[in-house]
Amino acid sequence: MTDYCAKFIFRSPLDNHGSLCYIENSNTGSGATDKGDIEIMATLSPRTFGKSGKRIYQIQFRDENRVKQTITLPASRYREKIARQLKDAVEVLIDKKINDDPRQHGPTKAWLENAPPEILAKLTKYGFCMLPSTHTLGELWDKYFDSHPDMIPQTLKTYTYARERFFSFEFFKPNVLLHKVTKAKMEEWRQFLRTETKLAPATIAGTLSKAKAVLNWAVKVGWIAESPLKGVGRGSYRNPAKDRFIKPEEYHKLLTACPCQEWRTIIALARYGGLHPHEILNLRWCDIDGESHRFKVFNAKMRQHEDKILREVPIFEEVATELEKLRSLPGNEDTEYVVNRYPDREQCNLGTQFSRIAKRAGIGKIPRPFDNMRASRSTEIHKQYGAKKESLWIGHSLKVALESYLLVTDDDYAIAAGKKAVKSVDNTGIERTPETLEAQP
């Protein structure tokens, strides 16, 4: 007699996009495997919890890596008969997965086609099946924005630009079904951005990074099993042509050109505190602790990471000087925020006024001024205090520092060549040379 082994599989998203396929029978025994001695069986255990009396059904099995897994069904919504049918289906599906067998069995196929979405979601979690997504690309981006209502304005702006580029070049339409987007299509899109557009490499990297985040969210909520951008490199955020180390003498020229003490403080916090613009605008006087020689910085971008949302930064001498001057001005004794010139702290753009100050200072146009001031301080702290303190005080990982912040300066080349370093001055007006740099603690 033919030994019928129930087999079921959903084709992958690249093969008819999740449609069901069927074969009548298989001669493979249900207990044999090609993966060693993994036992192809599942167990069903009813359980009741203490005083609450809550009852559940647990289906337990070992996956292809011999790791014990559990699928739970609440007895309040499912009868024991359904739980037993799920247990039988799991045995079939784990056998198929371990043996990499593409064949399937009609009854299992039919049962899963009529299974509740909750059960299908549980099976999808373990890679047993993949249902076709009915969500579109336009819906994906809309839902992503809706699910992140606390996104700060600067981040929201970058994601909005990324969405515009995603739909701008005829590669993707908002009404295209999400599951029809393939990795090959993503590779083609990336190549097009690099060769057929005038976008800078850093802009392309940012666009791909934001698209990856959106597609990873789709995986997280179960819309797709795997991101089509997985394994597609984004490239580097770094654009060396826009890197510029802001020298101490340039910093003093900027201070001289400032229209008020608040702007002197803004530039000090950016260049020597290493703060982002939104961190500067949200800094409060109560965050500054002179006795412990540090101040707290709140980074709204890190709301989802409790251990990173706050960091402590030393009150560097350059920063302390400008803060003291600002605090001593009449009317500043009772203010909550350090900077009060711009009441709309979420939508304020400091770049426009900075460009005017830089022009007045005679130091030319500085691309990405606040990024470059922050990178300049990051480079100095890394050299003088080491990688750990740089990460803690500037607020990013060593990987991010290497990719986006640490700069090679003129002094580095001069020191490497054994020559006298390019002259520069600190806040006291003292010239810095290789000897004085090496003498620093």
Kinemage of the C-alpha trace (Angstrom):
@kinemage 1
@onewidth
@group {chain A} dominant
@subgroup {mainchain}
@vectorlist {calphas} color= white
{ca met a 1} P 0.000 0.000 0.000
{ca thr a 2} L 1.239 3.476 -0.779
{ca asp a 3} L 2.387 5.365 2.311
{ca tyr a 4} L 0.756 8.770 1.968
{ca cys a 5} L 2.617 11.537 3.802
{ca ala a 6} L 0.717 14.800 4.135
{ca lys a 7} L 2.683 17.605 2.538
{ca phe a 8} L 1.828 21.283 2.350
{ca ile a 9} L 3.709 24.374 1.230
{ca phe a 10} L 3.063 27.945 0.222
{ca arg a 11} L 5.263 29.080 -2.592
{ca ser a 12} L 7.669 31.873 -1.776
{ca pro a 13} L 6.816 35.509 -2.597
{ca leu a 14} L 8.987 35.155 -5.717
{ca asp a 15} L 6.961 32.193 -6.951
{ca asn a 16} L 3.430 33.262 -7.775
{ca his a 17} L 3.424 35.454 -4.671
{ca gly a 18} L 2.128 33.095 -2.038
{ca ser a 19} L -0.448 31.112 -4.036
{ca leu a 20} L -1.119 27.562 -2.910
{ca cys a 21} L 0.332 24.637 -4.826
{ca tyr a 22} L -0.713 20.997 -4.504
{ca ile a 23} L 0.587 17.496 -5.270
{ca glu a 24} L -1.452 14.356 -4.694
{ca asn a 25} L 0.902 12.216 -2.650
{ca ser a 26} L 4.405 11.450 -1.462
{ca asn a 27} L 6.177 8.206 -0.708
{ca thr a 28} L 8.348 9.813 1.961
{ca gly a 29} L 7.785 8.348 5.434
{ca ser a 30} L 6.588 10.835 8.015
{ca gly a 31} L 9.273 9.938 10.538
{ca ala a 32} L 12.414 9.979 8.394
{ca thr a 33} L 14.514 13.091 8.064
{ca asp a 34} L 17.669 14.245 6.363
{ca lys a 35} L 18.673 16.370 9.376
{ca gly a 36} L 19.821 13.714 11.814
{ca asp a 37} L 17.635 12.405 14.605
{ca ile a 38} L 15.101 15.230 14.888
{ca glu a 39} L 11.807 13.642 15.845
{ca ile a 40} L 8.981 14.790 13.598
{ca met a 41} L 6.189 15.098 16.090
{ca ala a 42} L 4.295 17.698 18.049
{ca thr a 43} L 2.558 17.475 21.402
{ca leu a 44} L -0.720 19.019 22.531
{ca ser a 45} L -1.108 19.976 26.190
{ca pro a 46} L -4.161 21.673 27.722
{ca arg a 47} L -3.197 23.992 30.595
{ca thr a 48} L -5.117 25.919 33.244
{ca phe a 49} L -3.681 28.932 35.075
{ca gly a 50} L -4.179 29.293 38.827
{ca lys a 51} L -6.934 31.397 40.321
{ca ser a 52} L -7.944 32.969 37.020
{ca gly a 53} L -8.873 29.580 35.587
{ca lys a 54} L -7.645 30.700 32.180
{ca arg a 55} L -7.264 27.701 29.857
{ca ile a 56} L -4.978 27.406 26.838
{ca tyr a 57} L -3.770 24.737 24.435
{ca gln a 58} L -0.019 24.451 23.888
{ca ile a 59} L 1.391 22.808 20.754
{ca gln a 60} L 5.094 22.122 21.253
{ca phe a 61} L 7.626 20.924 18.687
{ca arg a 62} L 11.318 21.127 17.810
{ca asp a 63} L 12.313 23.202 14.796
{ca glu a 64} L 15.024 22.431 12.244
{ca asn a 65} L 17.653 23.681 14.705
{ca arg a 66} L 16.387 21.367 17.474
{ca val a 67} L 15.075 24.357 19.408
{ca lys a 68} L 11.848 23.783 21.304
{ca gln a 69} L 9.036 26.037 20.109
{ca thr a 70} L 5.504 26.604 21.390
{ca ile a 71} L 2.303 27.714 19.679
{ca thr a 72} L -0.445 28.770 22.084
{ca leu a 73} L -4.198 28.877 21.453
{ca pro a 74} L -6.654 30.362 23.979
{ca ala a 75} L -9.351 27.828 24.913
{ca ser a 76} L -11.840 30.688 25.120
{ca arg a 77} L -11.726 31.067 21.334
{ca tyr a 78} L -10.745 27.623 20.039
{ca arg a 79} L -12.105 24.158 20.723
{ca glu a 80} L -9.798 21.236 21.440
{ca lys a 81} L -10.654 19.810 18.022
{ca ile a 82} L -9.070 22.855 16.322
{ca ala a 83} L -6.010 22.568 18.547
{ca arg a 84} L -5.592 18.893 17.551
{ca gln a 85} L -5.933 19.773 13.872
{ca leu a 86} L -3.264 22.475 14.286
{ca lys a 87} L -0.970 19.969 16.020
{ca asp a 88} L -1.354 17.540 13.079
{ca ala a 89} L -0.661 20.353 10.594
{ca val a 90} L 2.469 21.395 12.506
{ca glu a 91} L 3.839 17.835 12.301
{ca val a 92} L 3.337 17.879 8.544
{ca leu a 93} L 4.860 21.318 8.084
{ca ile a 94} L 7.938 20.764 10.251
{ca asp a 95} L 8.604 17.517 8.372
{ca lys a 96} L 8.402 19.399 5.088
{ca lys a 97} L 10.677 22.179 6.339
{ca ile a 98} L 13.367 19.887 7.741
{ca asn a 99} L 13.476 17.739 4.606
{ca asp a 100} L 13.250 20.774 2.285
{ca asp a 101} L 10.437 18.924 0.535
{ca pro a 102} L 8.265 21.109 -1.749
{ca arg a 103} L 5.402 18.601 -1.892
{ca gln a 104} L 2.138 19.035 -0.055
{ca his a 105} L -1.045 17.295 0.952
{ca gly a 106} L -4.538 18.288 -0.072
{ca pro a 107} L -6.286 18.003 3.317
{ca thr a 108} L -3.626 20.101 5.063
{ca lys a 109} L -3.787 22.644 2.288
{ca ala a 110} L -7.567 22.854 2.535
{ca trp a 111} L -7.460 23.163 6.331
{ca leu a 112} L -5.012 26.037 6.241
{ca glu a 113} L -6.979 27.854 3.544
{ca asn a 114} L -9.878 28.037 6.004
{ca ala a 115} L -7.820 28.643 9.148
{ca pro a 116} L -8.353 31.865 11.129
{ca pro a 117} L -5.851 34.701 10.487
{ca glu a 118} L -4.524 34.356 14.047
{ca ile a 119} L -3.444 30.759 13.421
{ca leu a 120} L -1.947 31.608 10.044
{ca ala a 121} L 0.047 34.428 11.654
{ca lys a 122} L 1.441 32.008 14.240
{ca leu a 123} L 2.474 29.547 11.521
{ca thr a 124} L 4.004 32.328 9.430
{ca lys a 125} L 6.150 33.314 12.420
{ca tyr a 126} L 7.927 29.942 12.205
{ca gly a 127} L 8.257 30.042 8.431
{ca phe a 128} L 5.664 27.334 7.798
{ca cys a 129} L 3.596 29.358 5.345
{ca met a 130} L 3.453 32.694 3.616
{ca leu a 131} L 0.192 34.316 2.688
{ca pro a 132} L 0.066 36.894 -0.093
{ca ser a 133} L -0.062 40.461 1.182
{ca thr a 134} L -2.967 42.612 0.056
{ca his a 135} L -1.243 45.808 1.183
{ca thr a 136} L 0.062 48.331 -1.347
{ca leu a 137} L 3.282 50.346 -1.294
{ca gly a 138} L 1.359 53.565 -0.786
{ca glu a 139} L -0.504 52.045 2.153
{ca leu a 140} L 2.808 50.847 3.596
{ca trp a 141} L 4.341 54.328 3.728
{ca asp a 142} L 1.089 55.847 5.065
{ca lys a 143} L 0.804 53.266 7.846
{ca tyr a 144} L 4.464 53.664 8.740
{ca phe a 145} L 3.998 57.399 9.287
{ca asp a 146} L 0.780 56.763 11.230
{ca ser a 147} L 2.552 54.279 13.503
{ca his a 148} L 5.301 56.785 14.379
{ca pro a 149} L 3.386 59.868 15.574
{ca asp a 150} L 6.227 60.958 17.872
{ca met a 151} L 8.760 61.321 15.043
{ca ile a 152} L 10.587 64.621 15.472
{ca pro a 153} L 10.179 67.162 12.635
{ca gln a 154} L 13.734 66.768 11.309
{ca thr a 155} L 13.356 62.988 11.079
{ca leu a 156} L 9.881 63.293 9.601
{ca lys a 157} L 11.291 65.562 6.907
{ca thr a 158} L 13.984 63.038 5.916
{ca tyr a 159} L 11.412 60.229 5.690
{ca thr a 160} L 9.091 62.443 3.636
{ca tyr a 161} L 11.899 63.140 1.170
{ca ala a 162} L 12.721 59.417 1.033
{ca arg a 163} L 9.103 58.611 0.185
{ca glu a 164} L 9.112 61.200 -2.595
{ca arg a 165} L 12.249 59.639 -4.113
{ca phe a 166} L 10.788 56.150 -3.710
{ca phe a 167} L 7.855 57.013 -5.974
{ca ser a 168} L 9.538 59.644 -8.192
{ca phe a 169} L 11.333 57.579 -10.823
{ca glu a 170} L 8.590 55.303 -12.195
{ca phe a 171} L 10.039 52.238 -10.476
{ca phe a 172} L 7.333 51.942 -7.868
{ca lys a 173} L 3.713 53.037 -7.905
{ca pro a 174} L 1.646 53.587 -4.750
{ca asn a 175} L -0.957 51.034 -5.929
{ca val a 176} L 1.553 48.186 -6.467
{ca leu a 177} L 1.043 45.268 -4.077
{ca leu a 178} L 3.788 45.051 -1.490
{ca his a 179} L 4.478 41.344 -1.974
{ca lys a 180} L 5.212 41.878 -5.687
{ca val a 181} L 8.296 43.992 -4.967
{ca thr a 182} L 11.342 41.757 -5.375
{ca lys a 183} L 14.947 42.052 -4.324
{ca ala a 184} L 15.947 42.184 -8.002
{ca lys a 185} L 13.682 45.232 -8.452
{ca met a 186} L 15.295 46.890 -5.448
{ca glu a 187} L 18.781 46.237 -6.838
{ca glu a 188} L 17.667 47.800 -10.118
{ca trp a 189} L 16.287 50.835 -8.282
{ca arg a 190} L 19.498 51.328 -6.322
{ca gln a 191} L 21.581 51.124 -9.499
{ca phe a 192} L 19.301 53.643 -11.194
{ca leu a 193} L 19.686 56.109 -8.309
{ca arg a 194} L 23.458 55.796 -8.568
{ca thr a 195} L 23.845 56.092 -12.324
{ca glu a 196} L 20.825 57.962 -13.688
{ca thr a 197} L 20.155 60.650 -11.088
{ca lys a 198} L 22.116 63.607 -9.791
{ca leu a 199} L 21.610 62.567 -6.175
{ca ala a 200} L 24.713 62.553 -4.005
{ca pro a 201} L 25.893 59.155 -2.706
{ca ala a 202} L 25.061 60.216 0.851
{ca thr a 203} L 21.525 61.155 -0.228
{ca ile a 204} L 21.087 57.789 -1.945
{ca ala a 205} L 22.346 55.999 1.166
{ca gly a 206} L 19.871 57.938 3.298
{ca thr a 207} L 17.004 57.144 0.929
{ca leu a 208} L 17.801 53.428 0.946
{ca ser a 209} L 18.200 53.450 4.703
{ca lys a 210} L 14.770 55.004 5.241
{ca ala a 211} L 13.171 52.596 2.745
{ca lys a 212} L 14.802 49.705 4.614
{ca ala a 213} L 13.337 50.925 7.886
{ca val a 214} L 9.854 51.099 6.361
{ca leu a 215} L 10.104 47.615 4.845
{ca asn a 216} L 11.516 46.187 8.078
{ca trp a 217} L 8.462 47.593 9.814
{ca ala a 218} L 6.303 45.699 7.306
{ca val a 219} L 8.097 42.503 8.330
{ca lys a 220} L 7.607 43.318 12.014
{ca val a 221} L 3.838 43.720 11.644
{ca gly a 222} L 3.549 40.601 9.493
{ca trp a 223} L 2.747 42.152 6.117
{ca ile a 224} L 5.676 40.364 4.470
{ca ala a 225} L 8.017 37.589 5.606
{ca glu a 226} L 11.249 39.259 4.496
{ca ser a 227} L 12.256 42.703 3.290
{ca pro a 228} L 13.132 42.866 -0.422
{ca leu a 229} L 15.895 45.291 0.604
{ca lys a 230} L 17.534 42.722 2.873
{ca gly a 231} L 21.110 42.259 1.688
{ca val a 232} L 20.961 45.289 -0.630
{ca gly a 233} L 23.779 47.627 0.366
{ca arg a 234} L 22.896 51.275 0.920
{ca gly a 235} L 26.393 52.697 0.481
{ca ser a 236} L 28.005 55.346 2.660
{ca tyr a 237} L 26.394 58.394 4.240
{ca arg a 238} L 29.718 60.142 3.983
{ca asn a 239} L 30.277 62.761 1.314
{ca pro a 240} L 33.920 63.844 1.748
{ca ala a 241} L 33.371 66.873 -0.493
{ca lys a 242} L 31.103 68.344 2.205
{ca asp a 243} L 33.327 67.550 5.171
{ca arg a 244} L 34.964 70.533 6.815
{ca phe a 245} L 36.809 70.766 10.102
{ca ile a 246} L 35.830 74.022 11.810
{ca lys a 247} L 39.097 75.315 13.229
{ca pro a 248} L 39.244 77.143 16.570
{ca glu a 249} L 40.187 80.414 14.883
{ca glu a 250} L 37.136 80.071 12.616
{ca tyr a 251} L 35.014 79.457 15.704
{ca his a 252} L 36.185 82.753 17.227
{ca lys a 253} L 35.422 84.591 14.002
{ca leu a 254} L 31.923 83.123 14.077
{ca leu a 255} L 31.436 84.300 17.667
{ca thr a 256} L 32.530 87.814 16.739
{ca ala a 257} L 30.033 87.888 13.858
{ca cys a 258} L 27.068 86.725 15.983
{ca pro a 259} L 24.187 89.202 16.353
{ca cys a 260} L 23.551 88.366 20.020
{ca gln a 261} L 24.712 86.314 23.004
{ca glu a 262} L 22.117 83.603 22.328
{ca trp a 263} L 23.714 82.919 18.970
{ca arg a 264} L 27.178 82.851 20.534
{ca thr a 265} L 25.821 80.202 22.900
{ca ile a 266} L 24.215 78.251 20.046
{ca ile a 267} L 27.518 78.074 18.178
{ca ala a 268} L 29.445 77.170 21.346
{ca leu a 269} L 27.040 74.319 22.104
{ca ala a 270} L 27.274 73.067 18.518
{ca arg a 271} L 31.041 73.392 18.036
{ca tyr a 272} L 32.334 72.554 21.516
{ca gly a 273} L 29.352 70.767 23.069
{ca gly a 274} L 28.756 68.621 19.993
{ca leu a 275} L 24.977 69.096 20.137
{ca his a 276} L 22.408 68.701 17.362
{ca pro a 277} L 20.275 71.810 16.637
{ca his a 278} L 17.160 70.278 18.231
{ca glu a 279} L 19.213 69.391 21.322
{ca ile a 280} L 20.407 72.995 21.601
{ca leu a 281} L 16.901 74.418 21.286
{ca asn a 282} L 15.522 72.040 23.946
{ca leu a 283} L 18.335 72.514 26.470
{ca arg a 284} L 17.026 73.919 29.772
{ca trp a 285} L 18.881 75.694 32.534
{ca cys a 286} L 17.815 72.992 34.991
{ca asp a 287} L 19.698 70.443 32.826
{ca ile a 288} L 22.993 72.209 33.593
{ca asp a 289} L 24.739 71.085 36.772
{ca gly a 290} L 27.708 73.301 37.450
{ca glu a 291} L 28.712 71.426 40.602
{ca ser a 292} L 29.206 68.158 38.715
{ca his a 293} L 30.640 69.976 35.656
{ca arg a 294} L 28.158 68.442 33.218
{ca phe a 295} L 24.801 68.996 31.573
{ca lys a 296} L 22.091 66.606 30.420
{ca val a 297} L 21.140 66.403 26.754
{ca phe a 298} L 17.768 65.047 25.647
{ca asn a 299} L 17.789 63.432 22.198
{ca ala a 300} L 14.220 63.062 20.913
{ca lys a 301} L 15.419 60.757 18.122
{ca met a 302} L 16.163 58.113 20.753
{ca arg a 303} L 12.703 57.966 22.354
{ca gln a 304} L 12.496 54.242 21.653
{ca his a 305} L 15.824 53.583 23.410
{ca glu a 306} L 15.535 54.459 27.092
{ca asp a 307} L 19.265 54.002 27.698
{ca lys a 308} L 20.160 56.481 24.940
{ca ile a 309} L 17.529 59.190 25.220
{ca leu a 310} L 19.626 61.129 27.763
{ca arg a 311} L 23.372 61.652 27.849
{ca glu a 312} L 25.653 63.717 30.023
{ca val a 313} L 28.160 66.086 28.436
{ca pro a 314} L 31.008 67.903 30.217
{ca ile a 315} L 30.659 71.662 30.515
{ca phe a 316} L 33.689 72.366 28.396
{ca glu a 317} L 35.413 75.685 29.077
{ca glu a 318} L 34.301 77.191 25.762
{ca val a 319} L 30.681 76.266 26.516
{ca ala a 320} L 30.832 77.468 30.130
{ca thr a 321} L 32.096 80.900 29.041
{ca glu a 322} L 29.146 81.562 26.726
{ca leu a 323} L 26.558 80.064 29.100
{ca glu a 324} L 27.714 82.294 31.931
{ca lys a 325} L 27.534 85.386 29.727
{ca leu a 326} L 24.032 84.482 28.582
{ca arg a 327} L 22.727 83.711 32.060
{ca ser a 328} L 24.022 87.044 33.397
{ca leu a 329} L 21.985 89.095 30.918
{ca pro a 330} L 18.986 90.946 32.393
{ca gly a 331} L 15.756 88.971 32.001
{ca asn a 332} L 17.422 85.569 31.762
{ca glu a 333} L 17.302 84.761 35.469
{ca asp a 334} L 13.926 83.030 35.347
{ca thr a 335} L 13.799 81.593 31.816
{ca glu a 336} L 13.298 77.844 31.443
{ca tyr a 337} L 15.203 77.280 28.209
{ca val a 338} L 18.726 78.374 27.410
{ca val a 339} L 17.736 79.610 23.934
{ca asn a 340} L 14.499 81.619 23.788
{ca arg a 341} L 14.970 83.459 20.513
{ca tyr a 342} L 12.985 80.796 18.625
{ca pro a 343} L 9.734 79.793 20.385
{ca asp a 344} L 8.853 77.212 17.697
{ca arg a 345} L 11.509 74.732 18.770
{ca glu a 346} L 10.232 71.902 16.588
{ca gln a 347} L 10.188 73.702 13.235
{ca cys a 348} L 13.059 76.134 13.696
{ca asn a 349} L 15.790 76.136 11.022
{ca leu a 350} L 19.069 77.462 12.405
{ca gly a 351} L 20.928 76.942 9.145
{ca thr a 352} L 19.705 80.116 7.421
{ca gln a 353} L 20.878 82.474 10.152
{ca phe a 354} L 24.147 80.559 10.522
{ca ser a 355} L 24.883 81.116 6.815
{ca arg a 356} L 24.513 84.866 7.366
{ca ile a 357} L 26.866 84.725 10.355
{ca ala a 358} L 29.459 82.693 8.427
{ca lys a 359} L 29.338 85.175 5.554
{ca arg a 360} L 29.771 88.086 7.972
{ca ala a 361} L 32.690 86.226 9.609
{ca gly a 362} L 34.431 85.905 6.242
{ca ile a 363} L 35.046 82.150 6.493
{ca gly a 364} L 33.092 81.190 3.380
{ca lys a 365} L 30.161 78.843 2.988
{ca ile a 366} L 30.177 75.846 5.295
{ca pro a 367} L 28.172 72.860 3.971
{ca arg a 368} L 26.068 71.105 6.588
{ca pro a 369} L 27.345 73.543 9.235
{ca phe a 370} L 25.903 71.914 12.343
{ca asp a 371} L 26.947 68.428 11.211
{ca asn a 372} L 30.472 69.710 10.577
{ca met a 373} L 30.695 71.533 13.910
{ca arg a 374} L 29.559 68.366 15.657
{ca ala a 375} L 32.026 66.278 13.609
{ca ser a 376} L 34.846 68.689 14.465
{ca arg a 377} L 34.176 68.273 18.175
{ca ser a 378} L 33.774 64.519 17.780
{ca thr a 379} L 37.232 64.370 16.183
{ca glu a 380} L 38.834 66.426 18.952
{ca ile a 381} L 37.260 64.422 21.770
{ca his a 382} L 38.221 61.141 20.120
{ca lys a 383} L 41.837 62.255 19.891
{ca gln a 384} L 42.078 63.740 23.364
{ca tyr a 385} L 39.823 61.481 25.456
{ca gly a 386} L 39.437 58.268 23.452
{ca ala a 387} L 36.650 56.379 21.685
{ca lys a 388} L 34.544 55.502 24.739
{ca lys a 389} L 34.166 59.059 25.988
{ca glu a 390} L 33.572 60.290 22.441
{ca ser a 391} L 30.655 57.861 22.086
{ca leu a 392} L 29.194 58.776 25.476
{ca trp a 393} L 29.543 62.540 25.147
{ca ile a 394} L 28.616 62.942 21.478
{ca gly a 395} L 25.888 60.308 21.700
{ca his a 396} L 26.535 57.697 19.041
{ca ser a 397} L 28.319 54.381 18.557
{ca leu a 398} L 31.909 53.965 17.437
{ca lys a 399} L 30.591 52.585 14.151
{ca val a 400} L 28.584 55.756 13.504
{ca ala a 401} L 31.555 57.895 14.519
{ca leu a 402} L 33.819 56.150 12.014
{ca glu a 403} L 31.223 56.248 9.231
{ca ser a 404} L 29.934 59.786 9.631
{ca tyr a 405} L 31.861 61.976 12.061
{ca leu a 406} L 35.588 61.456 12.590
{ca leu a 407} L 37.624 63.724 10.310
{ca val a 408} L 41.232 63.762 9.122
{ca thr a 409} L 42.592 67.267 9.733
{ca asp a 410} L 45.465 69.324 8.325
{ca asp a 411} L 47.283 68.831 11.633
{ca asp a 412} L 47.082 65.044 11.161
{ca tyr a 413} L 48.941 65.278 7.859
{ca ala a 414} L 51.525 67.677 9.282
{ca ile a 415} L 52.179 65.500 12.323
{ca ala a 416} L 52.374 62.345 10.176
{ca ala a 417} L 54.941 64.045 7.944
{ca gly a 418} L 57.026 65.058 10.948
{ca lys a 419} L 56.428 68.728 10.240
{ca lys a 420} L 55.125 71.441 12.455
{ca ala a 421} L 51.359 71.274 12.636
{ca val a 422} L 49.248 73.947 11.045
{ca lys a 423} L 48.912 76.759 13.569
{ca ser a 424} L 45.607 76.988 15.354
{ca val a 425} L 44.494 78.532 18.619
{ca asp a 426} L 42.230 77.377 21.396
{ca asn a 427} L 39.841 79.534 23.399
{ca thr a 428} L 42.776 81.120 25.239
{ca gly a 429} L 44.566 82.106 22.020
{ca ile a 430} L 47.418 79.626 22.547
{ca glu a 431} L 48.917 78.167 19.382
{ca arg a 432} L 48.572 74.383 19.097
{ca thr a 433} L 51.494 72.334 17.761
{ca pro a 434} L 52.279 68.600 17.720
{ca glu a 435} L 54.240 69.105 20.942
{ca thr a 436} L 51.372 70.790 22.808
{ca leu a 437} L 48.870 68.259 21.474
{ca glu a 438} L 51.016 65.339 22.639
{ca ala a 439} L 51.479 67.000 26.025
{ca gln a 440} L 47.746 67.018 26.672
{ca pro a 441} L 46.552 64.487 29.315
